[in-house]
Amino acid sequence: MKDDPDQALVDLAAGGGIEAFERLVRRHQSTIFNLIRSLVGPRNDIEDLAQEVFVRAYRYLATFRGETSFRSWLCRIAVNVTRSYHARRLQQRPVWIDGGEGTKASAVDTAADATSFEEKLIFRDAVLRALAALPETLREVVVLRDVQGFAYDEIAAALGIPLGTVESRIFRARQQLRPLLVDLLARRPADASRTERTSGP
């Protein structure tokens, strides 16, 4: 792929340049961390999963042929890691959104059209719960597009699927998300107000 800003570092890293690979990690660790968090929720093992992504990337760097951008290739590894993660947890409790205090959601936070911290928390929680309700294939594309800001062709490269499939899945994901978000956002303030009325001073 032409004009990949990472290509020079990739070449050095593939030749054994540890420092070059460390620079690649620093350049993309935030993207990978946020991508994994959006796909699996605010769990304690997100850092371990992110580390696994970069370990795999280093191990298989020689197989990277530049047919996509390095970022897309790295995100494809991250998606595969999260798929393996979900497969390992199939017989465990499937709800991975716990609304943990102190967790962050990067682009999800900034996307909220809210003026108070409480409203932002409500919005973020609703988005993450709605994402969790989507089938995995739809969740992956909408996270890459609407949370990570990837272009459609980058998503196709990251997931190894045709561009038309990306467009179709994003359309279906947004269709399914809209009523989920409306329902979640409509119920949460009501739940909060009931708590305030019953708790008292």
C-alpha positions, 0 to 999 in steps of 0.5 A: 500500500502506497503512502503508509506513514508506518512503512519505514518503521515497519521495515526497520522492525521487520529487520529486527529493529526493536526500537522501531517496533516500540515506536509503532506500539506507542503510535498505535497503542491508544487506538488498539486499546480503545478498539478492544475496550469498545468490543469487549467492554470495560474489563480488567483484562483489556491491557492483557488483550492489547499486549497480546495484539502487539505480541502477535503483530511482532511475531507475524510482522514478516508476513505483513506485505503492505497490501493494507496500511499497517494500522488496518493490519494491526486492527485486524489482529485486534479483532481476531484477538477479541473474537478469541476472547469472546469464544473463551467466554461463551459459557460464562456470563455474556454481559460484559458491560458493568458500568464500572466507575472510573472507566473511559470510553474516549470517542463515546464520551466526546460523542455525547451531546450532554452538559453534565457529567451524569448525563455523559455517564448515562449516554456512555453506558447506553452506547456500550450496552447497545453495542453489547446487544449487537451481533459480533459482526455488526458490532465490529464494523460500527465500532471501527466506523463510529467510535474509531473513525475508520474509513470504509475501505480501512474497515474492509481491510481490517476485517478482510471483507468486501467493501459492500459487506462493510456498507451493508453491516454498518447500515444494519448495525445503525438500524439496530442501534437506534431503537436500542439507544432510544429505549436505554436513554429513555429508561435510565433517567426514569430509573435515576429519578425513582432512586432519588425519590426513594432514597431520601436524605 
